[in-house]
Amino acid sequence: MSNAMSNTSFGLRLAALRRRHGWSQRRLAELLCAASGVPTVSRNEVSRWERGLRTPTGPWLATLSQVLQEPMGGRSAAADPPTERDVPAPARAGHIQ
């Protein structure tokens, strides 16, 4: 399976799980920030993941698994939470330490 196809498949699954919970992209982003302690995931990033434009890294996959209560691939939900290095550079740019 090509990387673009796997990104699209992942995105469709993520969107379906989010909708099953009745959450908006913004609400999922808020829950991810709260669960990870990293306040830089936005609705726009969730949208990119769902459209297959980007794929979340291992730590974000673990946090998605935790929040959605579904395995999302990659590392287990018990993995380390995302850190600043896992946050896309444009999102970090506006983040004040």
Secondary structure, 3 states (H helix, E strand, C coil): CCHHHHHHHHHHHHHHHHHHHCCCHHHHHHHHHHHHCCCCCCHHHHHHHHHCCCCCCHHHHHHHHHHHCCCCCCCCCCCCCCCHHHCCHHHHHCCCC
